[in-house]
Amino acid sequence: MRFKIKYTKLGNQFFFISNLAEWHFSCRTHYNEKWIKEGGPLSYQEKKALKEFGRIMKKYTFRQKNKTDVYLGIPFITFPNTLAWERVERWVNKKEYLKIKEIFNVFSVRFKKNWLAGYKELKKAKLKLEKELNKKKNIEILRILSNLFSNKELLNEDIEIYLLISPSKTGMGGGANIGPESITFECSDIKKDDLPRALLIIFHEISHLFERKELNSLLKKYINNLNKKEKEKIKKSKIYQEIKDFEIIINEMIVSSLLPEGYLSERLTGKKIIKLIVRKQRTFKNLRYYGAYYLYSLVREYIKRQKPLDEIFIRKTFQLFKRFEHL
């Protein structure tokens, strides 16, 4: 396995506009606050364009439709600038294509400032990550993930990491929605002290690539077997109201129990995990910390025994969710 780190101007423009549209709970509002502060208040035309783009994005969402990828980030982020628009034209209908072109034009000036300030930082980050990721300790994490998720095949594939500009010197994030061997990573230049956190985020997203082979099916089956009364209780919970998808909630709890909040973060960075247990504010972020803390010993045992994550692990995670939400 090798890591291939890439970025494109058009992919970053897509991320910039998509995030500003705030069409999904995963959009980073703190990025938008900084971008708007730096570029000035949004015009009426820009606000209107973002509403239209949000409507389009909700149609071409992260999830597959009829077993086909429809997320618009895939053609914009993973194809070279010279081919991306050609691919997008095949991805959407003619009216949507013209509207998307118009929206990109509306934001061209605002994005140009962002790109000129950020692309040099991406170039530096690319060089640092290429040097760091191929170290022996990081390859060992991949082997552990392959055991936990019963996915040896991915070890034989190259992982593509597409860099996206973060407006904050310390702001980082990621996603695993652009393909079976590809992730996105949001950053500016990565200082030496930032490298451990960058690795935690990157390997969290790579974990999502590994878990798709077996864990997704086990999780779907577990949720489908819950009785109707239990599902109704879940829908009334504060976290469900925030995320609107129970599968995502449990999935993120499981992956976060590995890293960046959980046991594998110690293996990756050599630093003890923070014993942060916050229940006063029942948010998705706090739930991840809560689950990672209480799943720590169980994760360690599964890794020690080279045992794949299974229904028992899913059940334990579900129980912690219910305890956190007082269900």
Buried (B, 14 or more C-beta within 10 A) or exposed (E): BEBEBBBBEBBBBBBBBBBBBBBBEEBBEEBBEBBBEEBEEBEEEBEEBBEBBBEBBEEBBBEEEEEEBBBBBBBBBBBEEEEBBEBBBEBBEEEBBEBBEEBBEBBEEBBEEBBEEBBEBBEBBBEBBBEBBEEEEBEEBBEBBBBBBBBEEBBEEEBBBBBBBBBBEEBBBBBBBBBEBBBBBBBBBBEEEBBBBBBBBBBBBBBBBBBBBBBBEBBEEBBEEBEEEBEEBBEEBBBBEBBEEBBBBBBBBBBBBBBBBBBBBBBBBEEEBEEEEEEEEBEBEBBBBBBBBBBBEBBBEBBEEEEBBEEEBBEBBBEBBEEBBEB
